[in-house]
């Protein structure tokens, strides 16, 4: 996958099994558990993603689109220079990569992802 391509989409859900059944029934997506608070999905083609368990879904903050980048920090700095904010600072995902979330001037969230090793395979199912 090329840098700056959408590499992962993440939904929030208060009930992972209900969301899995809904999306599987609607689109025939395949799912894998990634712990008890996260499941990965893979459509028949295109970008896959994950669904995180949350207490409450906040409209406008889900789904989050992640864009693959070379390094995280320069994008956080650049977002601030362009009038945005850092919504979630850089976080390590073991054996996978680093992520962060940026808020644009209107409050929209976009994630950035830097893989540990194999570009283009951030969270495969």
N, CA, C and O atoms as a GROMACS GRO file, in nm:
protein
  500
    1UNK      N    1   0.085  -0.118   0.000
    1UNK     CA    2   0.000   0.000   0.000
    1UNK      C    3   0.089   0.123   0.000
    1UNK      O    4   0.194   0.125   0.063
    2UNK      N    5   0.046   0.223  -0.069
    2UNK     CA    6   0.124   0.347  -0.076
    2UNK      C    7   0.102   0.430   0.049
    2UNK      O    8  -0.003   0.426   0.112
    3UNK      N    9   0.204   0.506   0.083
    3UNK     CA   10   0.190   0.599   0.194
    3UNK      C   11   0.080   0.699   0.159
    3UNK      O   12   0.060   0.732   0.042
    4UNK      N   13   0.012   0.746   0.259
    4UNK     CA   14  -0.099   0.841   0.249
    4UNK      C   15  -0.224   0.780   0.188
    4UNK      O   16  -0.316   0.852   0.151
    5UNK      N   17  -0.229   0.646   0.178
    5UNK     CA   18  -0.349   0.577   0.135
    5UNK      C   19  -0.432   0.542   0.259
    5UNK      O   20  -0.376   0.522   0.368
    6UNK      N   21  -0.562   0.536   0.243
    6UNK     CA   22  -0.646   0.490   0.353
    6UNK      C   23  -0.611   0.344   0.378
    6UNK      O   24  -0.612   0.263   0.285
    7UNK      N   25  -0.581   0.311   0.504
    7UNK     CA   26  -0.534   0.176   0.534
    7UNK      C   27  -0.621   0.104   0.638
    7UNK      O   28  -0.605  -0.017   0.656
    8UNK      N   29  -0.712   0.174   0.705
    8UNK     CA   30  -0.791   0.112   0.811
    8UNK      C   31  -0.908   0.203   0.844
    8UNK      O   32  -0.894   0.325   0.846
    9UNK      N   33  -1.023   0.144   0.870
    9UNK     CA   34  -1.141   0.219   0.911
    9UNK      C   35  -1.189   0.159   1.043
    9UNK      O   36  -1.195   0.037   1.057
   10UNK      N   37  -1.222   0.244   1.138
   10UNK     CA   38  -1.257   0.195   1.271
   10UNK      C   39  -1.392   0.249   1.316
   10UNK      O   40  -1.413   0.371   1.317
   11UNK      N   41  -1.482   0.160   1.354
   11UNK     CA   42  -1.612   0.194   1.409
   11UNK      C   43  -1.610   0.178   1.559
   11UNK      O   44  -1.526   0.106   1.614
   12UNK      N   45  -1.702   0.244   1.625
   12UNK     CA   46  -1.727   0.222   1.767
   12UNK      C   47  -1.860   0.150   1.781
   12UNK      O   48  -1.951   0.169   1.700
   13UNK      N   49  -1.870   0.066   1.883
   13UNK     CA   50  -1.992  -0.011   1.905
   13UNK      C   51  -2.011  -0.037   2.054
   13UNK      O   52  -1.914  -0.061   2.126
   14UNK      N   53  -2.135  -0.031   2.099
   14UNK     CA   54  -2.165  -0.066   2.237
   14UNK      C   55  -2.186  -0.216   2.252
   14UNK      O   56  -2.189  -0.267   2.364
   15UNK      N   57  -2.203  -0.288   2.140
   15UNK     CA   58  -2.227  -0.432   2.142
   15UNK      C   59  -2.158  -0.493   2.019
   15UNK      O   60  -2.213  -0.491   1.909
   16UNK      N   61  -2.038  -0.546   2.040
   16UNK     CA   62  -1.959  -0.598   1.927
   16UNK      C   63  -2.031  -0.709   1.851
   16UNK      O   64  -2.029  -0.709   1.728
   17UNK      N   65  -2.094  -0.801   1.921
   17UNK     CA   66  -2.161  -0.912   1.853
   17UNK      C   67  -2.278  -0.863   1.769
   17UNK      O   68  -2.298  -0.911   1.657
   18UNK      N   69  -2.354  -0.769   1.820
   18UNK     CA   70  -2.466  -0.713   1.744
   18UNK      C   71  -2.416  -0.644   1.617
   18UNK      O   72  -2.474  -0.660   1.510
   19UNK      N   73  -2.307  -0.566   1.630
   19UNK     CA   74  -2.251  -0.496   1.514
   19UNK      C   75  -2.192  -0.596   1.415
   19UNK      O   76  -2.208  -0.579   1.294
   20UNK      N   77  -2.125  -0.699   1.465
   20UNK     CA   78  -2.070  -0.802   1.377
   20UNK      C   79  -2.181  -0.869   1.297
   20UNK      O   80  -2.170  -0.884   1.175
   21UNK      N   81  -2.289  -0.909   1.364
   21UNK     CA   82  -2.401  -0.974   1.296
   21UNK      C   83  -2.463  -0.881   1.192
   21UNK      O   84  -2.498  -0.924   1.082
   22UNK      N   85  -2.478  -0.754   1.228
   22UNK     CA   86  -2.537  -0.657   1.136
   22UNK      C   87  -2.452  -0.642   1.010
   22UNK      O   88  -2.504  -0.656   0.899
   23UNK      N   89  -2.323  -0.614   1.027
   23UNK     CA   90  -2.236  -0.591   0.910
   23UNK      C   91  -2.211  -0.718   0.831
   23UNK      O   92  -2.199  -0.714   0.709
   24UNK      N   93  -2.202  -0.832   0.899
   24UNK     CA   94  -2.185  -0.960   0.830
   24UNK      C   95  -2.308  -0.993   0.747
   24UNK      O   96  -2.298  -1.035   0.632
   25UNK      N   97  -2.426  -0.974   0.807
   25UNK     CA   98  -2.550  -1.001   0.735
   25UNK      C   99  -2.574  -0.905   0.620
   25UNK      O  100  -2.625  -0.944   0.515
   26UNK      N  101  -2.536  -0.780   0.640
   26UNK     CA  102  -2.558  -0.677   0.539
   26UNK      C  103  -2.460  -0.687   0.423
   26UNK      O  104  -2.499  -0.679   0.306
   27UNK      N  105  -2.331  -0.705   0.455
   27UNK     CA  106  -2.226  -0.698   0.352
   27UNK      C  107  -2.147  -0.827   0.334
   27UNK      O  108  -2.062  -0.834   0.244
   28UNK      N  109  -2.172  -0.930   0.416
   28UNK     CA  110  -2.098  -1.056   0.410
   28UNK      C  111  -1.950  -1.038   0.443
   28UNK      O  112  -1.864  -1.110   0.390
   29UNK      N  113  -1.920  -0.944   0.532
   29UNK     CA  114  -1.782  -0.922   0.575
   29UNK      C  115  -1.738  -1.036   0.666
   29UNK      O  116  -1.821  -1.098   0.733
   30UNK      N  117  -1.609  -1.064   0.669
   30UNK     CA  118  -1.549  -1.164   0.757
   30UNK      C  119  -1.491  -1.094   0.880
   30UNK      O  120  -1.446  -0.980   0.870
   31UNK      N  121  -1.493  -1.161   0.995
   31UNK     CA  122  -1.450  -1.102   1.121
   31UNK      C  123  -1.355  -1.192   1.196
   31UNK      O  124  -1.365  -1.314   1.187
   32UNK      N  125  -1.263  -1.133   1.270
   32UNK     CA  126  -1.173  -1.201   1.362
   32UNK      C  127  -1.168  -1.122   1.491
   32UNK      O  128  -1.165  -0.999   1.491
   33UNK      N  129  -1.169  -1.194   1.602
   33UNK     CA  130  -1.156  -1.129   1.732
   33UNK      C  131  -1.013  -1.085   1.754
   33UNK      O  132  -0.919  -1.157   1.718
   34UNK      N  133  -0.996  -0.969   1.812
   34UNK     CA  134  -0.864  -0.916   1.849
   34UNK      C  135  -0.873  -0.874   1.994
   34UNK      O  136  -0.853  -0.757   2.028
   35UNK      N  137  -0.904  -0.971   2.078
   35UNK     CA  138  -0.927  -0.943   2.218
   35UNK      C  139  -1.076  -0.932   2.244
   35UNK      O  140  -1.157  -0.950   2.153
   36UNK      N  141  -1.114  -0.904   2.368
   36UNK     CA  142  -1.256  -0.899   2.401
   36UNK      C  143  -1.320  -0.762   2.379
   36UNK      O  144  -1.440  -0.745   2.401
   37UNK      N  145  -1.240  -0.663   2.337
   37UNK     CA  146  -1.294  -0.529   2.314
   37UNK      C  147  -1.269  -0.478   2.173
   37UNK      O  148  -1.285  -0.359   2.145
   38UNK      N  149  -1.229  -0.570   2.082
   38UNK     CA  150  -1.199  -0.526   1.946
   38UNK      C  151  -1.215  -0.643   1.851
   38UNK      O  152  -1.170  -0.754   1.880
   39UNK      N  153  -1.278  -0.619   1.738
   39UNK     CA  154  -1.285  -0.718   1.631
   39UNK      C  155  -1.241  -0.653   1.501
   39UNK      O  156  -1.264  -0.534   1.478
   40UNK      N  157  -1.177  -0.733   1.418
   40UNK     CA  158  -1.133  -0.685   1.287
   40UNK      C  159  -1.233  -0.730   1.182
   40UNK      O  160  -1.293  -0.837   1.195
   41UNK      N  161  -1.252  -0.648   1.079
   41UNK     CA  162  -1.339  -0.690   0.968
   41UNK      C  163  -1.263  -0.678   0.837
   41UNK      O  164  -1.173  -0.595   0.822
   42UNK      N  165  -1.301  -0.763   0.743
   42UNK     CA  166  -1.240  -0.761   0.611
   42UNK      C  167  -1.351  -0.777   0.509
   42UNK      O  168  -1.417  -0.882   0.504
   43UNK      N  169  -1.373  -0.676   0.426
   43UNK     CA  170  -1.472  -0.691   0.319
   43UNK      C  171  -1.415  -0.781   0.209
   43UNK      O  172  -1.297  -0.814   0.210
   44UNK      N  173  -1.499  -0.820   0.115
   44UNK     CA  174  -1.453  -0.905   0.005
   44UNK      C  175  -1.346  -0.836  -0.078
   44UNK      O  176  -1.260  -0.901  -0.136
   45UNK      N  177  -1.351  -0.702  -0.082
   45UNK     CA  178  -1.245  -0.624  -0.147
   45UNK      C  179  -1.240  -0.488  -0.078
   45UNK      O  180  -1.336  -0.447  -0.012
   46UNK      N  181  -1.130  -0.420  -0.095
   46UNK     CA  182  -1.117  -0.287  -0.037
   46UNK      C  183  -1.053  -0.288   0.100
   46UNK      O  184  -0.999  -0.390   0.145
   47UNK      N  185  -1.060  -0.175   0.166
   47UNK     CA  186  -0.995  -0.152   0.295
   47UNK      C  187  -1.077  -0.216   0.408
   47UNK      O  188  -1.198  -0.199   0.414
   48UNK      N  189  -1.010  -0.288   0.494
   48UNK     CA  190  -1.073  -0.345   0.612
   48UNK      C  191  -1.058  -0.252   0.730
   48UNK      O  192  -1.015  -0.138   0.716
   49UNK      N  193  -1.093  -0.302   0.847
   49UNK     CA  194  -1.082  -0.219   0.965
   49UNK      C  195  -1.117  -0.294   1.091
   49UNK      O  196  -1.107  -0.416   1.098
   50UNK      N  197  -1.159  -0.218   1.190
   50UNK     CA  198  -1.191  -0.276   1.319
   50UNK      C  199  -1.311  -0.210   1.382
   50UNK      O  200  -1.354  -0.102   1.342
   51UNK      N  201  -1.364  -0.280   1.483
   51UNK     CA  202  -1.475  -0.227   1.560
   51UNK      C  203  -1.434  -0.235   1.706
   51UNK      O  204  -1.403  -0.343   1.757
   52UNK      N  205  -1.436  -0.120   1.773
   52UNK     CA  206  -1.395  -0.115   1.913
   52UNK      C  207  -1.517  -0.107   2.004
   52UNK      O  208  -1.615  -0.039   1.973
   53UNK      N  209  -1.509  -0.177   2.116
   53UNK     CA  210  -1.615  -0.175   2.216
   53UNK      C  211  -1.602  -0.047   2.298
   53UNK      O  212  -1.495  -0.016   2.351
   54UNK      N  213  -1.711   0.026   2.308
   54UNK     CA  214  -1.716   0.150   2.386
   54UNK      C  215  -1.842   0.150   2.471
   54UNK      O  216  -1.938   0.078   2.442
   55UNK      N  217  -1.843   0.232   2.574
   55UNK     CA  218  -1.962   0.246   2.658
   55UNK      C  219  -2.072   0.322   2.586
   55UNK      O  220  -2.190   0.294   2.604
   56UNK      N  221  -2.030   0.420   2.505
   56UNK     CA  222  -2.125   0.508   2.437
   56UNK      C  223  -2.066   0.550   2.303
   56UNK      O  224  -1.948   0.585   2.296
   57UNK      N  225  -2.144   0.545   2.199
   57UNK     CA  226  -2.099   0.593   2.068
   57UNK      C  227  -2.132   0.741   2.059
   57UNK      O  228  -2.247   0.782   2.078
   58UNK      N  229  -2.031   0.820   2.029
   58UNK     CA  230  -2.050   0.964   2.014
   58UNK      C  231  -2.066   0.996   1.866
   58UNK      O  232  -1.972   0.980   1.789
   59UNK      N  233  -2.186   1.039   1.824
   59UNK     CA  234  -2.206   1.072   1.684
   59UNK      C  235  -2.100   1.172   1.634
   59UNK      O  236  -2.068   1.269   1.702
   60UNK      N  237  -2.048   1.146   1.516
   60UNK     CA  238  -1.948   1.233   1.456
   60UNK      C  239  -1.805   1.191   1.488
   60UNK      O  240  -1.711   1.244   1.429
   61UNK      N  241  -1.787   1.096   1.580
   61UNK     CA  242  -1.652   1.049   1.612
   61UNK      C  243  -1.632   0.904   1.569
   61UNK      O  244  -1.531   0.843   1.606
   62UNK      N  245  -1.724   0.849   1.494
   62UNK     CA  246  -1.713   0.714   1.443
   62UNK      C  247  -1.790   0.709   1.313
   62UNK      O  248  -1.901   0.762   1.308
   63UNK      N  249  -1.738   0.648   1.209
   63UNK     CA  250  -1.610   0.580   1.202
   63UNK      C  251  -1.492   0.677   1.188
   63UNK      O  252  -1.509   0.795   1.155
   64UNK      N  253  -1.373   0.624   1.214
   64UNK     CA  254  -1.248   0.699   1.196
   64UNK      C  255  -1.171   0.634   1.082
   64UNK      O  256  -1.152   0.512   1.081
   65UNK      N  257  -1.127   0.714   0.988
   65UNK     CA  258  -1.047   0.666   0.875
   65UNK      C  259  -0.900   0.688   0.911
   65UNK      O  260  -0.862   0.796   0.955
   66UNK      N  261  -0.818   0.584   0.892
   66UNK     CA  262  -0.674   0.593   0.918
   66UNK      C  263  -0.598   0.600   0.787
   66UNK      O  264  -0.628   0.527   0.693
   67UNK      N  265  -0.500   0.689   0.782
   67UNK     CA  266  -0.415   0.708   0.665
   67UNK      C  267  -0.273   0.665   0.703
   67UNK      O  268  -0.222   0.704   0.808
   68UNK      N  269  -0.210   0.586   0.618
   68UNK     CA  270  -0.074   0.538   0.644
   68UNK      C  271   0.027   0.650   0.620
   68UNK      O  272   0.023   0.717   0.517
   69UNK      N  273   0.118   0.669   0.716
   69UNK     CA  274   0.220   0.774   0.708
   69UNK      C  275   0.356   0.716   0.742
   69UNK      O  276   0.367   0.604   0.794
   70UNK      N  277   0.461   0.794   0.712
   70UNK     CA  278   0.599   0.750   0.736
   70UNK      C  279   0.636   0.761   0.884
   70UNK      O  280   0.704   0.673   0.938
   71UNK      N  281   0.593   0.867   0.949
   71UNK     CA  282   0.618   0.895   1.090
   71UNK      C  283   0.495   0.966   1.145
   71UNK      O  284   0.424   1.033   1.070
   72UNK      N  285   0.468   0.951   1.272
   72UNK     CA  286   0.350   1.011   1.333
   72UNK      C  287   0.369   1.158   1.370
   72UNK      O  288   0.288   1.242   1.332
   73UNK      N  289   0.475   1.189   1.444
   73UNK     CA  290   0.494   1.323   1.501
   73UNK      C  291   0.486   1.437   1.399
   73UNK      O  292   0.419   1.536   1.427
   74UNK      N  293   0.551   1.426   1.282
   74UNK     CA  294   0.540   1.538   1.187
   74UNK      C  295   0.396   1.571   1.147
   74UNK      O  296   0.363   1.686   1.120
   75UNK      N  297   0.310   1.469   1.143
   75UNK     CA  298   0.170   1.492   1.106
   75UNK      C  299   0.092   1.556   1.220
   75UNK      O  300   0.002   1.636   1.196
   76UNK      N  301   0.126   1.522   1.343
   76UNK     CA  302   0.061   1.587   1.457
   76UNK      C  303   0.100   1.735   1.460
   76UNK      O  304   0.015   1.822   1.480
   77UNK      N  305   0.229   1.762   1.440
   77UNK     CA  306   0.278   1.902   1.438
   77UNK      C  307   0.214   1.980   1.324
   77UNK      O  308   0.171   2.095   1.342
   78UNK      N  309   0.208   1.918   1.207
   78UNK     CA  310   0.152   1.985   1.089
   78UNK      C  311   0.002   2.015   1.109
   78UNK      O  312  -0.046   2.120   1.068
   79UNK      N  313  -0.070   1.921   1.171
   79UNK     CA  314  -0.212   1.942   1.196
   79UNK      C  315  -0.234   2.066   1.283
   79UNK      O  316  -0.324   2.145   1.257
   80UNK      N  317  -0.151   2.082   1.386
   80UNK     CA  318  -0.162   2.199   1.474
   80UNK      C  319  -0.131   2.326   1.396
   80UNK      O  320  -0.201   2.426   1.411
   81UNK      N  321  -0.026   2.323   1.314
   81UNK     CA  322   0.010   2.440   1.233
   81UNK      C  323  -0.102   2.479   1.137
   81UNK      O  324  -0.118   2.597   1.104
   82UNK      N  325  -0.180   2.380   1.094
   82UNK     CA  326  -0.288   2.407   0.997
   82UNK      C  327  -0.422   2.438   1.066
   82UNK      O  328  -0.525   2.446   0.999
   83UNK      N  329  -0.420   2.454   1.197
   83UNK     CA  330  -0.541   2.493   1.269
   83UNK      C  331  -0.617   2.378   1.333
   83UNK      O  332  -0.726   2.398   1.386
   84UNK      N  333  -0.561   2.258   1.328
   84UNK     CA  334  -0.626   2.142   1.389
   84UNK      C  335  -0.574   2.118   1.529
   84UNK      O  336  -0.505   2.202   1.587
   85UNK      N  337  -0.608   2.002   1.583
   85UNK     CA  338  -0.566   1.963   1.717
   85UNK      C  339  -0.527   1.816   1.716
   85UNK      O  340  -0.562   1.741   1.625
   86UNK      N  341  -0.455   1.776   1.818
   86UNK     CA  342  -0.427   1.634   1.840
   86UNK      C  343  -0.539   1.582   1.929
   86UNK      O  344  -0.553   1.624   2.044
   87UNK      N  345  -0.618   1.489   1.876
   87UNK     CA  346  -0.729   1.432   1.952
   87UNK      C  347  -0.680   1.319   2.042
   87UNK      O  348  -0.722   1.308   2.157
   88UNK      N  349  -0.592   1.234   1.988
   88UNK     CA  350  -0.532   1.124   2.063
   88UNK      C  351  -0.385   1.118   2.022
   88UNK      O  352  -0.353   1.102   1.904
   89UNK      N  353  -0.296   1.129   2.119
   89UNK     CA  354  -0.153   1.127   2.091
   89UNK      C  355  -0.106   0.991   2.042
   89UNK      O  356  -0.181   0.894   2.040
   90UNK      N  357   0.020   0.986   2.003
   90UNK     CA  358   0.078   0.863   1.948
   90UNK      C  359   0.068   0.748   2.047
   90UNK      O  360   0.104   0.761   2.164
   91UNK      N  361   0.020   0.637   1.997
   91UNK     CA  362   0.000   0.517   2.078
   91UNK      C  363   0.059   0.397   2.004
   91UNK      O  364   0.039   0.383   1.884
   92UNK      N  365   0.130   0.313   2.076
   92UNK     CA  366   0.188   0.191   2.018
   92UNK      C  367   0.084   0.079   2.021
   92UNK      O  368   0.018   0.058   2.123
   93UNK      N  369   0.071   0.009   1.910
   93UNK     CA  370  -0.008  -0.112   1.905
   93UNK      C  371   0.092  -0.226   1.888
   93UNK      O  372   0.151  -0.240   1.781
   94UNK      N  373   0.113  -0.308   1.992
   94UNK     CA  374   0.217  -0.411   1.987
   94UNK      C  375   0.211  -0.497   1.860
   94UNK      O  376   0.104  -0.540   1.818
   95UNK      N  377   0.327  -0.520   1.802
   95UNK     CA  378   0.345  -0.605   1.683
   95UNK      C  379   0.274  -0.550   1.560
   95UNK      O  380   0.261  -0.622   1.461
   96UNK      N  381   0.229  -0.425   1.564
   96UNK     CA  382   0.151  -0.371   1.452
   96UNK      C  383   0.205  -0.237   1.405
   96UNK      O  384   0.244  -0.224   1.289
   97UNK      N  385   0.207  -0.137   1.492
   97UNK     CA  386   0.252  -0.004   1.452
   97UNK      C  387   0.214   0.100   1.554
   97UNK      O  388   0.184   0.069   1.669
   98UNK      N  389   0.216   0.224   1.511
   98UNK     CA  390   0.178   0.337   1.596
   98UNK      C  391   0.061   0.410   1.532
   98UNK      O  392   0.053   0.420   1.409
   99UNK      N  393  -0.029   0.461   1.616
   99UNK     CA  394  -0.144   0.537   1.567
   99UNK      C  395  -0.158   0.665   1.647
   99UNK      O  396  -0.106   0.677   1.758
  100UNK      N  397  -0.229   0.759   1.590
  100UNK     CA  398  -0.269   0.882   1.658
  100UNK      C  399  -0.394   0.931   1.586
  100UNK      O  400  -0.425   0.887   1.476
  101UNK      N  401  -0.465   1.024   1.649
  101UNK     CA  402  -0.582   1.083   1.585
  101UNK      C  403  -0.570   1.234   1.590
  101UNK      O  404  -0.532   1.294   1.690
  102UNK      N  405  -0.605   1.294   1.477
  102UNK     CA  406  -0.598   1.438   1.458
  102UNK      C  407  -0.740   1.490   1.439
  102UNK      O  408  -0.824   1.422   1.379
  103UNK      N  409  -0.767   1.609   1.489
  103UNK     CA  410  -0.896   1.673   1.470
  103UNK      C  411  -0.876   1.792   1.377
  103UNK      O  412  -0.793   1.879   1.403
  104UNK      N  413  -0.953   1.797   1.268
  104UNK     CA  414  -0.940   1.911   1.177
  104UNK      C  415  -1.010   2.032   1.238
  104UNK      O  416  -1.074   2.018   1.342
  105UNK      N  417  -1.000   2.151   1.175
  105UNK     CA  418  -1.060   2.271   1.234
  105UNK      C  419  -1.212   2.261   1.257
  105UNK      O  420  -1.266   2.334   1.340
  106UNK      N  421  -1.281   2.171   1.185
  106UNK     CA  422  -1.425   2.153   1.205
  106UNK      C  423  -1.458   2.047   1.309
  106UNK      O  424  -1.575   2.026   1.340
  107UNK      N  425  -1.356   1.980   1.362
  107UNK     CA  426  -1.380   1.876   1.462
  107UNK      C  427  -1.385   1.735   1.408
  107UNK      O  428  -1.407   1.640   1.483
  108UNK      N  429  -1.364   1.720   1.277
  108UNK     CA  430  -1.360   1.586   1.219
  108UNK      C  431  -1.231   1.515   1.261
  108UNK      O  432  -1.126   1.578   1.270
  109UNK      N  433  -1.241   1.386   1.287
  109UNK     CA  434  -1.126   1.307   1.331
  109UNK      C  435  -1.071   1.229   1.212
  109UNK      O  436  -1.146   1.171   1.134
  110UNK      N  437  -0.939   1.228   1.199
  110UNK     CA  438  -0.870   1.141   1.103
  110UNK      C  439  -0.754   1.077   1.178
  110UNK      O  440  -0.683   1.143   1.253
  111UNK      N  441  -0.737   0.948   1.155
  111UNK     CA  442  -0.627   0.877   1.218
  111UNK      C  443  -0.507   0.870   1.127
  111UNK      O  444  -0.520   0.873   1.005
  112UNK      N  445  -0.389   0.860   1.188
  112UNK     CA  446  -0.266   0.835   1.113
  112UNK      C  447  -0.205   0.707   1.169
  112UNK      O  448  -0.210   0.682   1.290
  113UNK      N  449  -0.146   0.626   1.082
  113UNK     CA  450  -0.092   0.496   1.119
  113UNK      C  451   0.046   0.479   1.056
  113UNK      O  452   0.064   0.501   0.937
  114UNK      N  453   0.142   0.438   1.138
  114UNK     CA  454   0.276   0.404   1.089
  114UNK      C  455   0.300   0.258   1.126
  114UNK      O  456   0.306   0.224   1.244
  115UNK      N  457   0.315   0.170   1.025
  115UNK     CA  458   0.337   0.029   1.055
  115UNK      C  459   0.476   0.006   1.114
  115UNK      O  460   0.571   0.079   1.082
  116UNK      N  461   0.488  -0.096   1.199
  116UNK     CA  462   0.619  -0.132   1.254
  116UNK      C  463   0.711  -0.182   1.143
  116UNK      O  464   0.829  -0.146   1.140
  117UNK      N  465   0.659  -0.263   1.053
  117UNK     CA  466   0.747  -0.320   0.953
  117UNK      C  467   0.685  -0.323   0.815
  117UNK      O  468   0.724  -0.246   0.728
  118UNK      N  469   0.591  -0.410   0.793
  118UNK     CA  470   0.540  -0.436   0.661
  118UNK      C  471   0.437  -0.332   0.618
  118UNK      O  472   0.321  -0.340   0.658
  119UNK      N  473   0.478  -0.233   0.537
  119UNK     CA  474   0.383  -0.130   0.493
  119UNK      C  475   0.263  -0.191   0.423
  119UNK      O  476   0.275  -0.289   0.349
  120UNK      N  477   0.147  -0.132   0.446
  120UNK     CA  478   0.028  -0.176   0.377
  120UNK      C  479  -0.046  -0.289   0.445
  120UNK      O  480  -0.151  -0.330   0.397
  121UNK      N  481   0.004  -0.340   0.556
  121UNK     CA  482  -0.064  -0.448   0.626
  121UNK      C  483  -0.080  -0.412   0.772
  121UNK      O  484  -0.027  -0.480   0.859
  122UNK      N  485  -0.154  -0.306   0.802
  122UNK     CA  486  -0.164  -0.262   0.941
  122UNK      C  487  -0.242  -0.358   1.029
  122UNK      O  488  -0.191  -0.400   1.133
  123UNK      N  489  -0.362  -0.394   0.992
  123UNK     CA  490  -0.444  -0.480   1.076
  123UNK      C  491  -0.516  -0.578   0.983
  123UNK      O  492  -0.634  -0.558   0.952
  124UNK      N  493  -0.449  -0.680   0.941
  124UNK     CA  494  -0.512  -0.770   0.845
  124UNK      C  495  -0.587  -0.881   0.916
  124UNK      O  496  -0.550  -0.922   1.027
  125UNK      N  497  -0.691  -0.928   0.852
  125UNK     CA  498  -0.772  -1.038   0.906
  125UNK      C  499  -0.733  -1.164   0.834
  125UNK      O  500  -0.788  -1.270   0.862
   0.00000   0.00000   0.00000
